[in-house]
């Protein structure tokens, strides 16, 4: 392979902007093992429901600020006052259902950690024996949803307000 060929990176057709190219190249499809990263993606995926990923990437830094650096223990303790503050923050998606789902997801995330040691340990138990990962839609719908029904006495992770796993 020539030096020129090595510098050509193949990207998915959606990776076209200054926001989503770095996301594509550095994060998308990269295996995750960090608890805060897992929780960050859970929050951001829930916020993204019905919106473009570019919208979420533009607001990501503000999400990190207002959701306590994606610390699930802190987010799980949010009260009505904090929810009101979040609903007034133009730097995030101001949807009460999505904010409530984020708080509920933080609580469920902690339940999963309590039962399995880490959220990472829970998620990676669904890895195919070949080492291949499940496609996200199949993974979420078929595997995680089945497993969460048995976790934490009914803990429920929701990627969007209308969907409960």
N, C-alpha and C positions, 0 to 999 in steps of 0.2 A: 504494500500500500504506500502510495506517495504521501508526502507531507501535505499536499493540497487535499487529497482524499481524506486524510486524518482530520483536517480542520472543518470538513463539511459535516454538519450535524443534521440528521434527519429529524424533523419535527412533525408532530401532528398538525393537520390543517388549521386547527383552532389557535395554535400558538403563533400569533401575529403581532401582538402589541408589546410595548415596553413593560407592561405589567405581567402578561401571561407567558412571555418567553422565559424569563428567569424562573417562574413557577414551574413551567414545563421541564426545563433543563435541570433544575436542582431539587424539585420536590415531587412532582407528579410521577407516580409509579415507583417511587423509591420506598423500600420497606421501612416502616416506622417501628421503633422500639422505645421511644421516649414517652412517658406518661403525659407530660404537658403538651407534647405535639399531638398525641391522640385526642386529648380533650380539646385542643385548639381546632383540629379538623372537625370534630363533632359539632362544636359551636358554629364554625363557619359554614359547614354543610347545611345545618339547620337554618341559618340565616339566608342561605342562598336559595332555598326552595322558592321557585317561581321567578327568580331573578337570574341575571347573568353572573358568571363567575368573576368577570372583570369588575362588576359592581362590588363584589365582596373583597376582591384584592385591593381595590381603591380604599376600602374602609378598614382593612385588616389592622393597620397600626392603631387606629382608634379603638377597635375591638380589644386589642391587647391591653390598652390603657384602662378602659372602663370595666373590663372583665378580669381585673387583677392578675394580669399576665397569664391568663388561662389557668388559674389555680382552682381546681374543682372544689377543694375544701372551703375556700372563701366564697365562691359563687353559690355553693349549696346553702350558705347562710344568708343570702340576700333576702331582704324584707320588702314590704310595700313601699317604703320610702326610697330604697335603692331602685326599685322598679320604676317609680315615678321619675327619678333622675335619669334613668336610661331612656325612658320614653321622650324626654326633652332633648336628648343628645342627637343632633343632626349628623354626627359623625358615624352613626351606626344605623341599622335598619330598625326603625321605630315601630315595631309591630308587637303588641302586647302578647299575642299568642307565641310568637317566636322567643320573646324574652322569657316568658313563663316556661316554655319548653327547655330553654337553656338551663334555667335553675333546676328544673326537674331532672334534666339530663346529668347535671352535676351530682345530684343526690344518687341517681342510679349508677353513675360512674363510680362513686365511692362504695356503693354496695357491691359492685362487681369486683373492685379492688379488695374489699374485705373478704369476699368469698374465694377469689382466685389468686390473691397475692398482688397481682397487678392487672390492669386492663389489658396490657400487652400480652400477658400470658393467656388471658381469656380469648382475645382475638386470634392469636396465632395458633390456637388449638384447632382452628378451622382450616388450616393450611392443608392442601391436598398432599397425599403421601409422596407424590412426585416432586414436591417442593414448589410446584406451580401454585400461584395464587388464584383464588376465585375471582372472576370479574366482579366489579363492585356491585352491580345490580343483583347478580346471582348470590353473591356473598351476603349482602344485606337481607335480601328477601328469603332465601332458603336456609341459610345457616345461622346467622346471628339471631334472627327473629325466633327461630325454634329454641335456641339455647337460652335466650333472655327470659323466656316464659318461666324458666326454672330458677332464675337467679334472684337472690335477695328478697324472697317472699313477694314477688310480683313487681320487682323493679322494672321500669319501662324507659327505654331510651327512645327518643323521638327525633327523627331528623327534620321533621317539619310538623307544624301543629296538628295536622289532620292525620298523621301517620304515627301509630304507636307500635313498637315492636314487642 
